[in-house]
Amino acid sequence: MCNAHESTPSDARRNFLRLAAAGAGALFLTSKPPITQARETPVPLMIANPQQALARLMEGNNRYIANMSTRHDFMAERVPLVESQHPFAAVLACADSRIAPEFVFDTGLGDLFAVRVAGNFVTDNGLASLEYAVATLATPLILVLGHDRCGAISAGVKAIKDHATFPGKIQGLVDTLKPSVHKVLKAPGDLLDNAIAQNVRDTVARLKTESSLLADAQAAGKLAIVGGIYRLHSGAVEWVA
C-alpha cells in the first residue's frame, strides 16, 4: 500500500507538465501589452488655433515614438463623420509606403487631410486640395512632411550628379525636384539629406507665396504652414521649416 502512493517517473512528468501549463497560463493572464489610452471621444476635436494644432501633432508623434499610440474604435469614429469633416491639420506627404501620417501623429479618422505625392512637392491639384482644406474645412495648419532616404529626391540627385534618366512620367517628377538639389550641391554634409530638407523648405515657401488664398489665411492668423522630416528608424519628426 505504501508503494502505491509513491510517484513514478511518468507521474512526475505529468505533474511537471501541469505546473508548466498553469504557469504559462498565469503568465499569459498577467502579462500586459504596451499601455495605450483610448480616444476620449469618437468625434474629432475641432481646433481653430494653428499653435494648438501643431502642439497636437507633436504630442501624437511623441506617443507614436514611445509605442503608446491611442486605441481606436473605428466604427464609433466613422459614424459622426458621415455628414461632415473638420480636420485639424493638412499634411502634404511623400507617397512612400513606409510613411502613414495618421500613424505618425497618432490620429484617428477625420483628423488629418492628407495629400500625397512622391517627393512631397506642390502640384496644381495638390495646391487646390490644400486650399480646399483651408477655405472649406477651416483647417488651421498645413504640414509639408518629407522623410529620410526619399527615393524621389535620390532620383533628383542622380539626375544631376550622374545625368541619370528615368522612364515614363517619372522623369517629369524628377525634373521638378532638381532645383532643390541644385541649391545644396556645394553645402557641407550629406547631399541627399540636405536635398530632402531643402525640398521641404522650398515647398513650404511655395505654399506661403503662390496661393493668395493661403496667404490671406496666414495674414489673418488662421493658418500656419510648417515643414518636417520623418525619420524612418526612430519614427520622430524633426521640424525644419
C-alpha positions in Angstrom: 0.0 0.0 0.0 2.9 2.4 0.8 4.3 1.7 -2.7 1.0 2.7 -4.3 1.5 6.3 -3.0 5.0 6.6 -4.4 5.2 8.7 -7.5 6.6 7.1 -10.6 8.7 8.9 -13.3 5.6 9.2 -15.5 3.6 10.8 -12.6 6.4 13.3 -12.0 6.5 14.1 -15.7 2.7 14.7 -15.7 2.9 16.9 -12.6 5.7 18.9 -14.2 3.7 19.5 -17.4 0.6 20.5 -15.4 2.6 23.0 -13.4 4.3 24.4 -16.5 0.9 24.8 -18.2 -0.5 26.6 -15.2 2.5 28.8 -15.0 2.2 29.7 -18.7 -1.4 30.4 -18.3 -0.8 32.7 -15.3 1.9 34.5 -17.2 -0.4 35.0 -20.2 -3.1 36.4 -17.9 -0.8 38.7 -16.0 1.3 40.0 -18.9 0.1 43.2 -20.4 0.6 44.9 -23.8 2.2 48.4 -24.0 -0.1 50.8 -22.2 -2.3 52.8 -24.5 -5.0 55.3 -24.0 -8.4 55.2 -25.6 -9.5 58.1 -27.7 -11.5 60.4 -25.5 -14.3 60.9 -27.9 -15.2 59.4 -31.3 -15.8 62.9 -32.6 -12.6 64.7 -33.8 -11.8 67.7 -31.7 -12.2 70.9 -33.6 -9.1 73.1 -33.3 -9.1 76.6 -34.8 -5.7 77.7 -33.5 -2.6 76.9 -35.6 -0.4 76.7 -32.5 -2.8 74.2 -30.8 -2.9 72.1 -34.0 0.9 71.9 -34.2 1.1 71.0 -30.5 -1.4 68.2 -31.1 0.7 66.9 -33.9 3.8 66.9 -31.7 2.1 65.2 -28.8 0.8 62.5 -31.2 4.3 61.9 -32.6 5.7 61.6 -29.1 3.1 58.8 -28.4 4.0 57.1 -31.7 7.7 57.1 -30.9 7.1 55.7 -27.5 4.8 53.0 -28.9 1.9 54.4 -26.8 -0.5 55.1 -29.6 -4.2 55.6 -28.9 -6.7 52.8 -29.2 -9.4 53.5 -31.8 -12.9 52.3 -32.2 -13.2 52.9 -35.9 -16.8 52.0 -36.1 -17.6 54.7 -33.5 -15.3 57.2 -35.3 -16.9 56.6 -38.7 -20.5 57.4 -37.8 -20.0 61.1 -36.7 -18.1 61.8 -39.9 -20.8 60.8 -42.3 -22.2 64.3 -42.6 -19.1 66.5 -42.2 -15.4 66.6 -41.5 -13.2 69.1 -39.5 -9.5 68.0 -39.9 -7.2 70.0 -37.6 -4.2 69.6 -40.0 -3.5 69.1 -43.6 -0.4 67.1 -44.5 1.4 67.2 -47.8 3.5 64.0 -47.5 5.5 61.7 -49.7 3.7 58.7 -51.2 6.4 56.4 -49.7 4.7 53.2 -48.3 6.8 53.5 -45.1 5.1 56.7 -44.0 1.5 56.9 -42.8 0.8 60.4 -41.4 -2.3 59.1 -39.5 0.0 56.7 -37.6 3.0 59.0 -37.3 0.9 61.6 -35.5 -1.4 59.1 -33.7 -4.6 60.5 -35.2 -8.0 59.0 -35.9 -10.5 59.3 -38.7 -11.3 62.9 -39.6 -8.2 64.4 -38.0 -5.9 64.8 -41.0 -6.5 66.0 -44.5 -3.8 64.1 -46.4 -2.3 64.9 -49.8 0.4 62.6 -51.0 2.8 62.6 -54.0 6.3 61.1 -54.4 8.7 63.8 -53.3 6.1 65.8 -51.3 6.2 68.8 -53.6 3.4 71.1 -54.7 1.4 70.3 -57.8 -1.5 72.4 -59.1 -4.1 69.8 -57.9 -2.3 69.3 -54.7 -2.4 73.0 -54.0 -6.1 73.1 -54.9 -6.7 70.3 -52.4 -4.8 72.2 -49.6 -6.8 75.3 -50.5 -10.0 73.4 -50.1 -8.9 72.2 -46.7 -8.3 75.7 -45.5 -11.1 77.6 -47.3 -13.9 75.0 -46.9 -12.9 72.9 -43.9 -11.2 75.7 -41.9 -8.1 73.6 -41.3 -5.6 75.8 -39.4 -2.3 74.0 -40.1 -0.5 72.7 -43.2 2.5 70.4 -42.7 4.9 69.5 -45.5 6.3 66.2 -44.4 9.5 64.8 -46.0 11.5 61.8 -44.9 15.0 60.4 -45.0 16.1 58.0 -47.7 13.5 59.5 -50.1 13.6 57.7 -53.4 12.2 60.7 -55.4 14.8 63.1 -54.0 17.5 60.4 -54.6 16.5 60.2 -58.2 16.9 64.0 -58.4 20.4 63.7 -57.1 21.3 61.0 -59.6 19.8 63.1 -62.4 22.2 65.9 -61.6 25.3 64.1 -60.4 25.2 61.1 -62.8 22.9 62.5 -65.6 20.5 59.6 -65.0 17.2 59.5 -66.9 14.0 57.7 -65.9 11.2 56.1 -67.8 7.6 57.4 -68.3 6.3 60.3 -66.3 9.0 59.7 -63.6 11.4 62.0 -65.5 9.0 64.9 -65.2 8.7 64.3 -61.4 12.5 64.2 -61.1 12.9 67.4 -63.1 10.5 69.2 -60.6 12.8 68.2 -57.7 16.1 69.3 -59.4 16.1 72.9 -58.2 16.1 71.9 -54.5 19.1 69.6 -55.2 21.0 72.3 -57.1 20.7 74.7 -54.1 22.6 72.3 -51.8 25.2 70.8 -54.2 28.1 72.5 -52.5 26.7 72.5 -49.0 28.6 70.6 -46.3 27.2 67.2 -45.2 25.3 64.5 -47.0 23.9 65.7 -50.3 20.7 63.6 -50.1 19.9 64.6 -46.6 20.5 68.3 -47.5 18.3 68.0 -50.6 15.5 66.4 -48.7 15.5 69.2 -46.1 15.8 71.9 -48.9 12.9 70.4 -50.8 10.7 70.7 -47.7 11.8 74.3 -47.1 11.2 75.2 -50.8 7.7 73.6 -50.7 6.8 75.5 -47.6 7.9 78.7 -49.2 5.9 78.0 -52.3 2.8 77.3 -50.3 3.3 80.6 -48.5 3.7 82.7 -51.6 1.9 81.0 -54.6 -1.6 81.0 -53.2 -3.4 84.2 -52.4 -6.0 82.1 -50.5 -3.4 80.6 -48.2 -1.6 83.9 -47.8 -4.8 85.6 -46.7 -5.4 82.9 -44.2 -1.9 83.3 -42.8 -2.2 87.1 -42.6 -5.5 86.7 -40.6 -3.8 84.3 -38.2 -6.0 81.4 -39.2 -3.3 79.3 -40.8 0.3 78.2 -40.2 2.5 76.4 -42.7 5.3 74.3 -41.4 7.8 71.6 -42.6 9.2 68.5 -41.0 11.2 65.4 -41.8 10.2 61.9 -40.7 13.0 59.7 -39.5 12.3 56.1 -40.7 14.3 54.4 -37.9 13.0 56.3 -34.9 9.6 57.5 -36.1 10.4 61.0 -34.9 9.5 64.1 -36.9 12.2 66.8 -37.0 10.9 70.3 -37.7 12.9 72.2 -40.4 10.6 75.0 -41.5 
